[in-house]
């Protein structure tokens, strides 16, 4: 990941791929759905709500920076608000240009370990970067079934599909929570599993035995470091709760964006319906294979929201929503990363 985020050509290529896929899909949806009613409806758009949606995204960035800062304090590490904000934008960018958002976690680990004033050990950096998505998973796992079954009566056409998607996402989330607990509390059992995986015939076919052995030795070392850091979670449980609170506020902010845009387009909607659809969408977004979910995210959102967004506004609605919640942050992340690369190059020249 060091090479990825410091290689200007590679990350610009990833940015271009993400943008091109998303723009093509949005333009396709818009072209298919646009008609004379679209232009008439545009004259009634309330720009105030669109501006508020942008403000919400800035607020969400602030909240997530506070969440990153608080999570670092859980393992007795210090990080400034500015550094936390930098981690937010750069890691979001890395996730936005990689399949399955896979670049987010290793980028955060790299930044915590190499690029902040009080550099963390690799074990603590891994712990902080892992805790945040796990808290998000825990929040979603607890609140998603509650929200879904509370508002189940308001959903008609999507009840079966929604239940399947939610149950599938919850099972996957519980699996990752199980791995976290196993690694943190019973590292010897996790190491035993790693040894068994290491010697599977299908694994040995991928590379040389020495290379595989080196990789798994590194994984085992990380598990041991991770276990050492886990004891700090119990000591700083109040800060862990505050980090969880920031997570709830952060996602609550994201879920408010779509209703604001719907108001901006002067559309009537059932708030509980919009809430449930977004919960489903953001739960399955990390499993979308394209860079940052580009293309599949737009198609998925259009499909879910076509239930109550008029066809002639569907393409515009999806395009505006995706720009505000994703491409806006992606572009800011690219700028922050360019500035960071320039700063790091200056530091190297001084040496």
C-alpha positions as CSV (number, residue, x, y, z in Angstrom):
1,X,0.0,0.0,0.0
2,X,3.0,2.3,0.5
3,X,3.7,2.0,-3.2
4,X,0.1,2.5,-4.2
5,X,-0.6,5.7,-2.3
6,X,2.8,7.2,-3.1
7,X,2.7,6.3,-6.8
8,X,1.0,9.3,-8.5
9,X,0.5,7.5,-11.8
10,X,-1.1,4.4,-10.2
11,X,-3.6,6.3,-8.0
12,X,-4.5,8.7,-10.8
13,X,-5.2,5.6,-13.0
14,X,-7.4,4.2,-10.3
15,X,-9.2,7.5,-9.9
16,X,-9.8,7.7,-13.7
17,X,-11.2,4.1,-13.8
18,X,-13.5,4.8,-10.9
19,X,-14.8,8.1,-12.4
20,X,-15.2,6.7,-15.9
21,X,-17.2,3.7,-14.8
22,X,-19.4,5.8,-12.6
23,X,-20.0,8.5,-15.2
24,X,-20.8,6.0,-17.9
25,X,-23.4,4.3,-15.8
26,X,-25.0,7.5,-14.6
27,X,-25.2,8.9,-18.1
28,X,-26.7,5.6,-19.3
29,X,-29.4,5.7,-16.6
30,X,-30.0,9.4,-17.3
31,X,-30.2,8.8,-21.1
32,X,-32.7,6.0,-20.6
33,X,-34.9,7.8,-18.1
34,X,-34.8,11.5,-19.3
35,X,-37.8,13.1,-21.1
36,X,-39.6,16.4,-21.3
37,X,-40.9,16.0,-17.7
38,X,-37.3,16.0,-16.5
39,X,-36.6,19.6,-17.7
40,X,-39.9,20.8,-16.2
41,X,-39.1,19.2,-12.9
42,X,-35.6,20.8,-12.8
43,X,-37.1,24.2,-12.6
44,X,-38.7,23.2,-9.3
45,X,-35.5,21.9,-7.7
46,X,-34.9,23.4,-4.2
47,X,-31.2,24.2,-4.2
48,X,-31.2,24.8,-0.5
49,X,-31.5,21.1,0.2
50,X,-28.8,20.2,-2.2
51,X,-26.5,22.7,-0.4
52,X,-27.4,21.2,2.9
53,X,-26.5,17.8,1.6
54,X,-23.0,19.1,0.8
55,X,-22.7,20.6,4.3
56,X,-23.7,17.2,5.7
57,X,-20.8,15.6,3.9
58,X,-18.3,18.1,5.4
59,X,-19.9,17.5,8.8
60,X,-19.6,13.7,8.3
61,X,-15.8,14.1,7.5
62,X,-15.4,16.1,10.8
63,X,-17.3,13.4,12.8
64,X,-15.2,10.6,11.2
65,X,-12.0,12.5,12.0
66,X,-13.1,12.6,15.6
67,X,-13.9,8.9,15.5
68,X,-10.4,8.1,14.2
69,X,-8.8,10.4,16.8
70,X,-10.9,8.7,19.6
71,X,-10.2,5.2,18.4
72,X,-6.4,5.9,18.4
73,X,-6.8,7.1,22.0
74,X,-8.4,3.7,22.9
75,X,-5.0,2.1,22.4
76,X,-3.2,5.0,24.2
77,X,-2.0,6.7,21.0
78,X,-2.2,10.4,20.1
79,X,-3.2,11.8,16.7
80,X,-4.2,15.4,15.9
81,X,-7.5,16.3,14.4
82,X,-5.8,17.4,11.2
83,X,-4.0,14.1,10.9
84,X,-7.2,12.2,11.5
85,X,-8.9,14.2,8.8
86,X,-6.1,13.4,6.5
87,X,-6.4,9.7,7.3
88,X,-10.2,10.0,6.6
89,X,-9.8,11.5,3.1
90,X,-6.8,9.5,1.9
91,X,-8.1,6.1,3.1
92,X,-11.5,6.9,1.6
93,X,-9.8,7.7,-1.7
94,X,-7.8,4.5,-1.5
95,X,-11.0,2.5,-1.0
96,X,-12.7,4.4,-3.8
97,X,-10.2,3.3,-6.4
98,X,-9.9,-0.3,-5.3
99,X,-12.3,-3.3,-5.7
100,X,-14.4,-4.1,-2.7
101,X,-13.1,-0.9,-1.0
102,X,-10.1,-3.1,-0.2
103,X,-7.6,-0.2,-0.1
104,X,-9.1,1.5,2.9
105,X,-7.7,-0.7,5.7
106,X,-4.1,-1.1,4.5
107,X,-3.9,2.6,3.7
108,X,-5.0,3.5,7.3
109,X,-2.5,1.1,8.7
110,X,0.3,2.6,6.6
111,X,-0.7,6.2,7.6
112,X,-0.9,5.3,11.3
113,X,2.4,3.4,11.2
114,X,4.5,5.7,8.9
115,X,2.9,9.1,8.3
116,X,1.8,10.7,11.6
117,X,3.8,12.7,14.1
118,X,3.6,10.1,16.9
119,X,4.0,7.0,14.7
120,X,2.2,3.9,16.0
121,X,3.7,0.4,16.1
122,X,2.4,-1.9,13.4
123,X,0.4,-3.9,15.9
124,X,-1.4,-0.8,17.3
125,X,-1.9,0.7,13.8
126,X,-3.5,-2.6,12.7
127,X,-5.7,-2.6,15.9
128,X,-7.0,1.0,15.3
129,X,-7.6,0.4,11.6
130,X,-9.4,-2.9,12.4
131,X,-11.5,-1.6,15.3
132,X,-13.2,1.1,13.2
133,X,-14.9,-1.1,10.6
134,X,-15.7,-3.7,13.3
135,X,-17.5,-1.0,15.3
136,X,-19.4,-0.1,12.1
137,X,-20.2,-3.8,11.5
138,X,-21.4,-4.1,15.1
139,X,-23.6,-1.0,14.8
140,X,-25.1,-2.2,11.6
141,X,-25.6,-5.8,12.9
142,X,-27.5,-4.5,15.9
143,X,-29.5,-1.7,14.3
144,X,-30.3,-3.2,10.8
145,X,-32.7,-5.9,12.0
146,X,-34.3,-3.5,14.5
147,X,-34.9,-0.9,11.8
148,X,-36.0,-3.4,9.2
149,X,-38.5,-5.2,11.4
150,X,-39.7,-2.0,12.9
151,X,-40.6,-0.5,9.5
152,X,-41.4,-3.9,7.8
153,X,-45.0,-2.9,7.2
154,X,-44.0,0.1,5.2
155,X,-42.1,-2.1,2.7
156,X,-44.2,-4.1,0.2
157,X,-42.3,-4.9,-3.0
158,X,-38.9,-5.3,-1.4
159,X,-39.7,-7.2,1.8
160,X,-38.4,-10.6,0.6
161,X,-35.3,-9.2,-1.2
162,X,-34.5,-6.9,1.7
163,X,-34.7,-9.8,4.2
164,X,-32.4,-12.0,2.1
165,X,-29.8,-9.2,1.7
166,X,-29.9,-8.2,5.3
167,X,-29.6,-11.7,6.6
168,X,-26.7,-12.4,4.2
169,X,-24.9,-9.2,5.2
170,X,-25.5,-9.9,9.0
171,X,-24.0,-13.5,8.6
172,X,-20.9,-12.2,6.9
173,X,-20.5,-9.4,9.5
174,X,-20.9,-11.9,12.4
175,X,-18.2,-14.1,10.8
176,X,-15.8,-11.1,10.8
177,X,-16.7,-10.3,14.4
178,X,-16.0,-13.9,15.3
179,X,-12.5,-13.7,13.7
180,X,-11.8,-10.5,15.6
181,X,-12.8,-12.0,18.9
182,X,-10.8,-15.2,18.2
183,X,-7.7,-13.2,17.3
184,X,-8.0,-10.8,20.2
185,X,-8.9,-13.2,23.0
186,X,-7.7,-16.6,21.8
187,X,-4.7,-15.9,19.5
188,X,-3.3,-19.5,19.9
189,X,-6.5,-20.9,18.3
190,X,-6.3,-18.4,15.5
191,X,-2.6,-19.3,14.9
192,X,-3.5,-23.0,14.8
193,X,-6.1,-22.2,12.1
194,X,-3.5,-20.2,10.2
195,X,-1.0,-23.2,10.4
196,X,-3.7,-25.5,8.9
197,X,-4.5,-23.0,6.1
198,X,-0.8,-22.6,5.4
199,X,-0.4,-26.3,4.7
200,X,-3.5,-26.8,2.5
201,X,-2.5,-28.2,-0.9
202,X,-4.4,-25.5,-2.8
203,X,-2.4,-22.8,-1.0
204,X,0.9,-24.4,-1.7
205,X,0.1,-24.2,-5.5
206,X,0.0,-20.4,-5.5
207,X,3.7,-19.7,-4.8
208,X,7.0,-21.1,-3.5
209,X,7.0,-22.7,-0.1
210,X,9.5,-20.2,1.3
211,X,7.3,-17.2,0.1
212,X,4.1,-18.7,1.6
213,X,6.0,-19.5,4.9
214,X,7.3,-15.9,5.1
215,X,3.8,-14.5,4.5
216,X,2.1,-16.6,7.1
217,X,4.9,-15.9,9.6
218,X,4.2,-12.2,9.2
219,X,0.4,-12.9,9.7
220,X,1.2,-14.8,12.9
221,X,3.4,-12.0,14.2
222,X,0.6,-9.5,13.5
223,X,-1.9,-11.7,15.4
224,X,0.4,-11.7,18.4
225,X,0.8,-7.9,18.3
226,X,-2.9,-7.5,17.8
227,X,-3.5,-9.6,20.9
228,X,-1.2,-7.4,23.0
229,X,-3.0,-4.3,22.0
230,X,-6.4,-5.8,22.8
231,X,-5.9,-5.4,26.5
232,X,-6.0,-1.7,26.1
233,X,-9.6,-1.9,24.8
234,X,-10.8,-3.1,28.2
235,X,-8.9,-0.3,30.0
236,X,-10.3,2.5,27.8
237,X,-13.9,1.2,27.3
238,X,-15.4,4.7,27.8
239,X,-13.4,6.0,24.8
240,X,-14.5,2.9,22.9
241,X,-18.1,3.8,23.6
242,X,-17.4,7.4,22.4
243,X,-15.9,6.0,19.2
244,X,-19.1,3.9,18.8
245,X,-21.2,7.0,19.3
246,X,-19.3,8.9,16.6
247,X,-19.9,5.9,14.3
248,X,-23.6,6.1,14.9
249,X,-23.6,9.9,14.2
250,X,-21.5,9.4,11.1
251,X,-23.8,6.9,9.5
252,X,-26.9,8.8,10.7
253,X,-25.5,11.7,8.7
254,X,-25.1,9.6,5.6
255,X,-28.6,8.3,5.9
256,X,-29.9,11.9,6.1
257,X,-28.4,12.8,2.7
258,X,-30.8,10.9,0.5
259,X,-34.0,12.3,2.2
260,X,-32.6,15.8,1.8
261,X,-32.0,15.3,-1.9
262,X,-35.5,13.9,-2.3
263,X,-36.8,17.0,-0.6
264,X,-34.7,19.0,-3.0
265,X,-36.3,17.3,-5.9
266,X,-39.8,18.0,-4.4
267,X,-40.6,14.3,-4.1
268,X,-42.9,12.7,-1.6
269,X,-41.5,9.7,0.2
270,X,-41.8,7.5,3.2
271,X,-38.9,8.3,5.5
272,X,-38.8,4.8,7.1
273,X,-38.7,3.3,3.6
274,X,-35.8,5.5,2.6
275,X,-34.0,4.6,5.8
276,X,-34.4,0.8,5.3
277,X,-33.2,0.9,1.7
278,X,-30.1,2.9,2.6
279,X,-29.3,0.5,5.4
280,X,-29.5,-2.4,2.9
281,X,-27.4,-0.5,0.4
282,X,-24.6,0.5,2.7
283,X,-24.5,-2.9,4.2
284,X,-23.8,-4.6,0.9
285,X,-21.7,-1.8,-0.7
286,X,-18.3,-3.2,0.5
287,X,-19.1,-6.5,-1.4
288,X,-19.4,-4.7,-4.8
289,X,-16.4,-5.7,-6.9
290,X,-15.8,-2.5,-8.9
291,X,-13.4,0.2,-7.7
292,X,-15.3,2.0,-4.9
293,X,-18.5,0.2,-6.1
294,X,-18.5,2.5,-9.2
295,X,-21.2,1.5,-11.6
296,X,-22.7,-1.2,-9.4
297,X,-23.4,1.3,-6.7
298,X,-25.3,3.6,-9.1
299,X,-27.2,0.7,-10.6
300,X,-28.1,-0.7,-7.2
301,X,-29.2,2.6,-5.8
302,X,-31.3,3.3,-8.9
303,X,-32.9,-0.1,-8.6
304,X,-33.7,0.3,-4.9
305,X,-35.0,3.9,-5.3
306,X,-37.0,3.4,-8.5
307,X,-39.8,2.3,-6.2
308,X,-40.7,5.9,-5.4
309,X,-38.5,8.2,-7.5
310,X,-40.2,9.0,-10.8
311,X,-38.6,7.5,-13.9
312,X,-37.9,10.9,-15.5
313,X,-35.9,12.0,-12.4
314,X,-34.2,8.7,-11.5
315,X,-30.9,9.3,-13.4
316,X,-30.5,12.9,-12.2
317,X,-31.3,11.9,-8.6
318,X,-28.8,9.0,-8.6
319,X,-26.1,11.2,-10.3
320,X,-26.5,14.0,-7.7
321,X,-26.6,11.6,-4.8
322,X,-23.5,9.7,-5.9
323,X,-21.5,12.9,-6.6
324,X,-22.3,14.3,-3.2
325,X,-21.7,11.2,-1.1
326,X,-18.8,9.6,-3.1
327,X,-17.2,11.6,-5.9
328,X,-17.0,14.8,-3.9
329,X,-15.0,13.0,-1.2
330,X,-13.0,11.1,-3.8
331,X,-11.8,14.4,-5.4
332,X,-10.9,15.9,-2.0
333,X,-9.1,12.7,-1.1
334,X,-7.1,12.9,-4.4
335,X,-6.1,16.6,-3.6
336,X,-5.1,15.7,0.0
337,X,-3.0,12.8,-1.3
338,X,-1.3,14.9,-3.9
339,X,-0.3,17.4,-1.3
340,X,0.9,14.6,1.0
341,X,3.0,13.1,-1.7
342,X,4.6,16.5,-2.4
343,X,5.3,16.9,1.3
344,X,6.9,13.5,1.6
345,X,9.1,14.1,-1.4
346,X,10.3,17.4,0.1
347,X,11.1,15.6,3.3
348,X,13.2,13.0,1.4
349,X,15.1,15.7,-0.4
350,X,16.1,17.3,2.9
351,X,17.5,14.0,4.0
